[in-house]
Amino acid sequence: MLKDLQEAAQQDQSERADVVVVGAGIAGLILSTSLAKSAVRTIVLESGTATQAPEPDPLNSVVQVGHSYRGAEYGRVRGLGGTSVRWGGAMLPFLPCDMEAHTAGWPIHWPITLDQLAPKFSELERLFRLPSGPFEVNNRGFTERADPAFILRSAKWPLFKRRNVTAALRQELGAHNPEIWLNAAVTDFRLDGNGRLAGVTAVSPSGAKLTIWAKFVIVAAGAIESTRLLLLLDSQYGNRIFQPDGQLGHYFYDHLSAPAATIRSTNRVALNETFGMQFTRSGMRDLRIEPSRELRSRLGLPGAFARVTALSNGDDAFAALRAVYLNRQSRSPFQLRHLIRLGRDLGWLMQAMQWRVVKRRLLAPRNSSFELTLVIEQFPHVANNISLALDRVDRYGMPLAKIAWRTDPQDSRTFRVLQSELIAYWNESRFSALGSLEPTPEHVFLERLQTDSDFFHPGGTTRMGRDVHSGVLDADLRTYRIDNLYVVSTSAFPSGGGANPTFMLMAIALRAAEHVARRVEAFNSALAQ
């Protein structure tokens, strides 16, 4: 049930619920539909509208300190569906070692294991109509070594029309009907005498207010905004709740990416057939190269992955075709200019259709070059943090987020070592028959790591930990300091792992929904007695 606070007849109203969820993006919608399915009265508050504003959204404005973090404004989407209206769609779990004692020796702790989340993977595959089966690819067809330094895995990508989580959840949203308020930006928090969060107040651009009194509150507004909301809550109570522990807002990180090498293809068709996106009945698969646990442990390395990228000039038929599918994903109107661009190169379009049917592969852009892109896990340094910019406010008078972010010498060392190991692996594998690698000069990849990473997987700032001295949240994503407050976001991840985090976020959201539903049932039973 969609409601719009901007159009509310009353300027100041209130409702009661078992659970209020802040954010109607990927995590928020998965949480709310799962809770509603368990007969939990759930209300969702979303600051955006049913459609998404162009990037950058003014509500996502931040103050930056240190290196410029592009993901602060260009990796975030407000509105129904959140970032799922634009995300690439790669669905892949972490490796077990990503959630164990860190292979690089970093002082972090995951209080849950991959095995605890694995039962949710099949549920997500059904939701997005993905094929079941392993993510691992047999390495023996590519290398003769019995213990290769790298492993091969393949992410599962849903069809464009199902990448938008509102489309994937259409049936669940219709059947269980959680109440979703749009244009409802949370600005105020109400603690009761026992230190529980009794309610939250949201406001619309026109000034209408809605207060939700709830037994449990879940913040699922994306990593940066979820952190800002907890900082706002803390500031409204004199910074006495979270600030003394020194955890909230700190240890900010993202995945860092840069080209490890340029590929001088000797067999362009074979290179495209090997690393081009593979079409399946329900989506696509890719091929990525990841350092093995043994290599990571031996050299003290974090998680990472590499993939072959075909570089488009941005104004060709390939880019136009991608734009058409992205419009379908975001449910945006079809744009004539994309059709005109496709018409400029009908030859490539016809060949791409042939590849789609015969080879079941995505044809690379005409005259494209290829690079081996390396994506690494960033060290979660305590000095990288999100705080409140007290001299800058948003349209509701709330302080903007202030992001202090820099890369660390450990990140440079990680990239340098992995680049060398990756090139050695390529040269001794059968990939070498596809082309030779020209290493990216160090000054180039160092600059790219600092200024041009574009994966936008922020995390760490409300991280899980053993206790209040090592994290903001426990293993169930409940804040240590407020018993009925939860945060379901990648900000809860102590480290970034060696894969795109969205699949893991969805799994952890399903797990959190089950936990909260049990607590609601126990709470209501105790209340009835």
C-alpha positions in Angstrom: 0.0 0.0 0.0 1.7 3.2 -1.2 0.9 6.5 0.5 2.4 9.9 -0.1 3.1 12.2 2.9 3.3 15.1 0.5 -0.4 14.6 -0.3 -1.6 13.8 3.3 -4.8 15.5 4.3 -3.5 16.0 7.9 -0.4 18.0 8.5 0.5 16.2 11.7 -0.6 12.6 12.2 0.6 9.4 13.9 0.3 5.6 13.5 1.3 2.5 15.4 3.1 -0.5 14.1 5.0 -3.6 15.3 7.9 -2.5 13.1 8.9 0.6 11.3 11.5 0.3 8.5 13.3 3.4 7.4 14.1 3.1 3.7 12.3 1.4 0.8 15.4 0.3 -1.1 16.8 -3.2 -1.6 17.1 -4.1 2.1 14.0 -2.2 3.2 11.6 -3.8 0.8 13.0 -7.3 1.4 12.7 -6.8 5.1 9.2 -5.3 5.0 7.7 -8.0 2.7 9.3 -10.7 4.8 7.9 -9.2 8.0 4.5 -8.6 6.6 4.4 -12.2 5.4 4.9 -13.2 9.0 1.8 -11.1 10.0 4.0 -8.4 11.5 2.3 -5.0 11.1 5.0 -3.1 9.2 5.3 0.5 8.1 8.0 1.7 5.7 9.2 5.3 5.6 10.9 6.4 2.3 12.4 9.9 1.8 12.1 9.6 -2.0 9.2 9.2 -4.4 7.9 6.4 -6.5 10.4 7.4 -9.2 14.0 8.4 -8.8 15.6 11.8 -9.1 18.6 12.3 -11.4 22.0 11.9 -9.8 23.1 13.6 -7.7 20.0 14.0 -5.5 20.2 17.1 -3.3 19.3 15.0 -0.3 22.4 13.0 -0.8 24.7 16.1 -0.6 27.7 15.6 1.7 30.7 17.5 2.9 34.0 15.8 1.9 37.4 15.8 3.6 40.5 14.1 2.2 40.2 12.3 -1.1 37.0 12.9 -3.1 34.7 9.9 -2.6 32.5 9.7 -5.7 30.1 7.2 -4.2 28.9 9.8 -1.8 26.6 11.3 -4.4 26.7 9.1 -7.5 26.3 5.7 -5.9 23.1 6.5 -4.0 19.5 6.5 -5.0 16.4 7.7 -3.0 13.0 6.5 -3.9 11.0 3.2 -4.2 13.5 0.4 -5.0 16.6 2.4 -4.0 19.8 1.6 -5.8 18.1 -1.5 -7.4 16.8 0.8 -10.2 20.4 1.3 -11.4 22.7 -1.4 -9.9 24.5 -3.8 -12.2 22.9 -6.9 -10.8 25.9 -9.1 -9.9 24.7 -11.6 -7.3 27.5 -13.6 -5.7 28.2 -14.7 -2.1 31.4 -13.9 -0.2 33.9 -16.6 0.2 34.0 -18.3 3.7 37.4 -16.7 4.4 35.9 -13.3 3.9 33.9 -13.7 7.1 36.6 -15.5 9.2 39.8 -14.3 10.7 41.0 -11.8 8.1 43.6 -13.1 5.7 45.4 -9.8 5.7 45.5 -9.8 9.5 43.1 -6.8 9.9 41.6 -6.4 13.4 38.0 -7.0 12.4 35.4 -9.6 13.6 32.4 -11.0 11.8 30.1 -12.4 14.5 28.3 -14.6 11.9 29.6 -17.1 9.3 28.8 -17.7 5.7 27.1 -21.0 6.7 24.5 -19.1 8.7 23.5 -17.1 5.6 23.8 -19.8 3.0 20.2 -21.1 3.6 18.9 -17.8 2.3 20.7 -18.0 -1.0 18.2 -20.4 -2.6 15.3 -18.2 -1.5 17.0 -15.2 -3.3 17.6 -17.3 -6.4 13.9 -18.1 -6.5 13.0 -14.5 -5.9 15.1 -13.2 -8.8 14.4 -16.4 -10.9 18.1 -17.3 -11.1 19.4 -20.7 -11.8 20.4 -22.8 -8.8 23.8 -24.4 -8.7 27.4 -23.4 -7.8 29.1 -20.1 -8.3 32.5 -21.7 -8.7 33.9 -22.5 -12.1 36.2 -25.4 -12.7 39.8 -24.0 -13.0 41.3 -27.0 -14.7 40.3 -26.0 -18.1 42.4 -22.8 -17.8 45.5 -23.9 -15.8 47.6 -27.0 -15.3 48.5 -26.2 -11.7 46.9 -28.4 -9.1 46.9 -25.5 -6.6 46.4 -22.3 -8.6 46.9 -19.0 -6.9 43.6 -17.8 -8.2 40.1 -19.4 -8.4 37.4 -18.7 -11.0 33.8 -17.8 -10.0 30.7 -16.6 -11.9 28.2 -14.2 -10.6 24.5 -14.6 -11.4 22.8 -11.5 -13.0 19.0 -11.2 -13.1 17.2 -10.0 -16.2 17.1 -6.2 -16.4 13.4 -6.2 -15.8 13.8 -8.0 -12.5 16.8 -6.2 -11.1 14.5 -3.5 -9.8 13.6 -5.1 -6.4 10.0 -3.6 -6.7 9.5 -5.8 -9.8 11.1 -8.9 -8.2 8.8 -8.4 -5.1 5.7 -7.4 -7.0 3.8 -10.5 -6.0 4.9 -10.3 -2.4 4.1 -6.6 -2.1 0.6 -7.2 -3.5 -0.1 -10.2 -1.3 1.2 -9.0 2.0 0.8 -5.3 1.4 3.2 -3.5 3.8 2.3 0.2 4.3 4.9 2.3 2.5 5.0 6.1 2.9 6.8 8.1 0.3 8.2 11.6 0.7 8.7 10.8 4.4 12.2 11.8 5.5 13.0 10.8 9.1 14.1 13.8 11.2 13.3 13.0 14.8 13.6 10.1 17.2 11.7 9.4 20.5 13.3 7.4 23.3 11.2 6.2 26.2 12.2 6.1 29.8 13.7 2.7 29.5 16.1 3.7 26.7 14.1 2.0 23.9 13.3 3.8 20.7 9.6 4.3 20.9 9.0 6.2 17.7 10.3 8.2 14.8 9.0 11.2 13.0 9.1 11.8 9.3 8.5 15.0 7.4 7.5 15.8 3.8 8.9 18.6 1.6 5.6 20.5 2.3 6.1 20.2 6.0 3.5 17.4 6.8 4.6 15.2 9.7 4.1 11.6 10.4 5.1 9.9 13.7 5.2 6.1 13.9 5.1 4.5 17.3 6.6 1.1 17.0 7.9 -1.8 19.1 11.0 -2.2 16.9 12.8 0.1 14.5 14.9 -1.0 11.5 17.1 1.5 9.7 17.7 0.2 6.1 18.5 3.5 4.3 21.8 2.6 2.7 25.3 2.7 4.3 25.8 6.5 4.4 22.3 7.5 5.2 21.8 4.8 7.8 25.0 6.0 9.5 23.8 9.7 9.3 20.5 8.8 10.9 22.1 7.1 13.9 24.4 10.1 14.3 21.3 12.3 14.2 19.7 10.2 16.9 22.8 10.4 19.0 23.1 14.1 18.6 19.5 14.6 19.6 20.4 13.0 22.9 23.6 14.8 23.6 25.9 12.3 21.9 25.5 10.1 25.0 24.3 6.9 23.3 26.9 5.8 20.7 29.7 8.4 20.7 31.4 7.2 24.0 32.1 3.8 22.4 34.1 5.3 19.5 32.6 3.0 16.9 29.7 4.7 15.1 30.8 6.4 11.9 34.3 5.0 11.9 36.0 2.4 9.8 34.5 3.6 6.5 35.6 1.7 3.4 34.6 0.9 -0.1 35.9 -1.4 -2.9 38.8 0.2 -4.8 39.2 -0.5 -8.5 41.7 0.3 -11.2 43.0 -1.4 -14.4 45.7 -3.9 -13.5 46.7 -4.3 -17.2 45.7 -3.5 -20.7 45.0 -6.7 -22.8 46.6 -6.8 -26.2 44.3 -9.4 -27.7 45.7 -11.9 -30.1 42.3 -13.5 -30.6 39.6 -11.0 -30.0 36.7 -13.3 -30.7 38.0 -16.0 -28.3 38.6 -13.3 -25.6 35.0 -12.1 -26.0 33.7 -15.6 -26.0 35.6 -16.4 -22.8 35.0 -13.2 -20.7 31.9 -11.7 -22.4 28.6 -11.9 -20.4 27.0 -15.3 -21.0 23.2 -15.2 -21.5 21.1 -17.8 -19.7 17.4 -18.4 -19.7 16.9 -16.2 -16.7 19.7 -13.7 -16.9 23.4 -13.6 -17.4 26.7 -15.0 -16.0 30.1 -13.5 -15.9 33.6 -14.9 -15.3 35.9 -13.4 -12.6 39.3 -14.3 -11.3 39.8 -14.2 -7.5 42.8 -14.8 -5.3 42.6 -18.1 -3.5 42.5 -18.3 0.3 45.9 -19.9 0.2 47.4 -17.0 -1.7 45.7 -14.4 0.5 46.9 -16.0 3.7 50.4 -16.6 2.4 50.9 -13.0 1.2 48.7 -11.2 3.8 46.1 -10.0 1.2 42.5 -9.0 1.5 39.6 -10.1 -0.8 39.7 -9.0 -4.4 38.5 -10.0 -7.9 39.5 -9.3 -11.4 37.4 -9.2 -14.6 37.9 -8.4 -18.3 36.3 -5.1 -19.2 35.5 -4.0 -22.8 35.8 -0.3 -23.0 33.1 1.6 -24.9 33.5 5.2 -26.0 30.2 6.0 -24.4 28.5 7.2 -27.6 28.2 4.0 -29.6 25.5 1.4 -30.2 26.6 -0.7 -27.2 26.1 2.2 -24.8 22.8 3.0 -26.4 21.6 -0.6 -26.0 22.7 -0.6 -22.4 20.8 2.6 -21.8 17.6 1.1 -23.3 17.8 -1.8 -20.8 18.6 0.5 -17.9 15.5 2.5 -18.7 13.5 -0.7 -18.5 15.2 -1.6 -15.2 14.3 1.8 -13.7 10.9 2.0 -15.5 11.9 5.2 -17.1 10.3 6.4 -20.3 11.9 5.2 -23.6 14.2 7.9 -25.1 14.3 8.4 -28.8 18.0 9.5 -28.8 19.0 5.9 -27.8 17.2 4.5 -30.8 18.9 7.1 -33.0 22.3 6.0 -31.6 21.5 2.3 -32.3 20.5 3.2 -35.8 23.9 4.6 -36.5 25.5 1.2 -36.3 22.9 -1.4 -37.4 25.8 -3.7 -38.5 27.0 -4.0 -34.9 23.4 -4.4 -33.6 22.7 -7.2 -36.0 25.9 -9.0 -35.1 25.2 -8.5 -31.4 21.8 -10.2 -32.0 23.5 -13.1 -33.8 25.9 -13.5 -30.9 23.0 -13.4 -28.4 21.2 -16.3 -30.2 24.1 -18.4 -31.5 26.9 -17.9 -29.0 24.8 -16.7 -26.1 27.3 -14.1 -25.4 27.3 -10.3 -25.2 29.2 -8.9 -28.1 31.9 -6.3 -27.1 31.5 -2.7 -28.5 33.0 -2.2 -32.0 36.6 -1.2 -31.9 36.7 -1.5 -28.1 39.8 -2.1 -26.1 40.1 -4.5 -23.3 41.5 -4.1 -19.8 41.9 -6.4 -16.8 40.2 -4.5 -14.0 41.2 -5.4 -10.5 38.8 -4.6 -7.6 40.3 -4.8 -4.0 38.9 -4.7 -0.5 39.9 -1.4 1.2 41.5 -1.4 4.6 38.8 -0.1 7.1 40.9 2.6 8.7 39.5 4.2 11.9 40.3 7.7 10.5 38.0 7.1 7.5 34.7 8.2 8.9 31.2 9.7 8.6 30.2 12.5 11.0 27.7 15.3 10.9 28.6 18.6 9.2 27.1 21.0 11.8 27.5 24.0 9.5 25.6 22.5 6.5 22.0 21.3 6.5 19.6 19.7 4.1 16.1 21.0 3.1 14.7 19.7 6.4 17.3 21.5 8.5 19.2 18.3 9.3 23.0 18.3 9.3 24.6 16.8 6.2 26.9 13.8 6.4 30.6 14.7 6.5 32.8 12.1 4.9 36.5 11.9 5.7 38.0 9.3 3.3 41.5 8.4 2.1 43.2 5.4 0.6 45.9 3.8 2.8 49.4 2.6 2.0 48.1 -0.9 2.7 45.7 -0.5 -0.2 48.5 0.5 -2.6 50.5 -2.5 -1.4 47.5 -4.8 -1.9 47.0 -3.7 -5.5 50.7 -3.8 -6.4 51.1 -7.4 -5.1 47.9 -8.6 -6.6 48.7 -7.0 -10.0 52.0 -8.9 -10.1 50.4 -12.2 -9.0 47.5 -11.8 -11.4 49.8 -11.2 -14.4 51.9 -14.2 -13.5 48.8 -16.4 -13.3 47.5 -15.1 -16.6 50.8 -15.7 -18.3 51.0 -19.4 -17.2 47.3 -20.1 -17.8 45.5 -20.7 -21.1 44.2 -17.1 -20.9 47.6 -16.1 -22.3 46.5 -17.5 -25.7 43.8 -14.8 -25.7 46.2 -11.9 -25.4 49.2 -10.5 -23.6 49.0 -8.2 -20.6 50.6 -4.7 -20.5 50.8 -3.8 -16.8 49.3 -0.5 -15.7 52.1 1.9 -14.5 52.0 2.4 -10.7 51.4 6.1 -10.8 48.3 5.5 -13.0 46.7 2.9 -10.8 47.5 4.8 -7.6 45.7 7.8 -9.0 42.7 5.7 -10.1 42.4 4.1 -6.7 42.2 7.5 -5.1 39.9 9.3 -7.6 38.2 7.0 -10.0 36.8 3.9 -8.3 33.2 3.5 -9.4 31.9 0.4 -7.6 30.2 2.3 -4.7 30.1 -0.5 -2.1 30.5 1.6 1.1 30.5 -0.1 4.5 31.9 -0.4 8.0 30.4 2.6 9.8 27.8 0.7 11.9 29.8 -2.5 11.8 29.0 -5.7 13.7 31.4 -6.7 16.4 31.9 -8.8 19.5 30.8 -6.0 21.9 30.4 -2.2 22.2 34.2 -1.8 22.0 34.5 -3.5 18.6 31.2 -2.7 16.9 27.9 -0.9 16.9 25.8 -4.0 16.1 25.6 -7.5 17.4 25.3 -10.6 15.2 21.5 -10.0 14.7 22.2 -6.4 13.5 20.7 -5.0 16.8 22.5 -2.0 18.2 24.2 -2.7 21.4 23.0 0.5 23.0 19.3 0.5 22.0 17.7 -2.9 22.4 14.9 -2.4 19.8 16.9 -0.6 17.1 18.4 -2.5 14.1 20.5 -1.4 11.1 20.3 -3.5 8.0 22.8 -2.1 5.6 26.3 -2.8 4.2 27.4 -0.3 6.8 27.0 -3.3 9.2 29.7 -5.3 7.3 33.0 -5.2 9.2 34.9 -5.6 5.8 34.0 -5.5 2.2 34.9 -9.0 1.2 35.9 -10.1 -2.3 32.6 -9.8 -4.1 29.8 -7.3 -4.7 27.9 -7.0 -1.4 24.3 -6.8 -2.5 23.6 -10.6 -2.5 25.0 -10.8 1.0 22.9 -7.8 2.1 19.7 -9.4 0.8 20.6 -12.7 2.7 21.3 -10.8 5.9 18.1 -8.9 5.5 16.1 -12.1 5.3 17.9 -13.4 8.4 17.2 -10.2 10.3 13.5 -10.3 9.3 13.1 -13.7 10.8 14.9 -12.6 14.0 12.7 -9.5 14.4 9.5 -11.4 13.6 10.3 -13.8 16.5 10.9 -10.9 18.8 7.6 -9.2 17.8 5.8 -12.5 18.5 7.4 -12.8 21.9 6.7 -9.2 22.7 3.1 -9.4 21.8 2.7 -12.7 23.8 4.2 -11.1 26.9 2.0 -8.1 26.4 -1.1 -10.2 26.1 -0.2 -12.1 29.3 
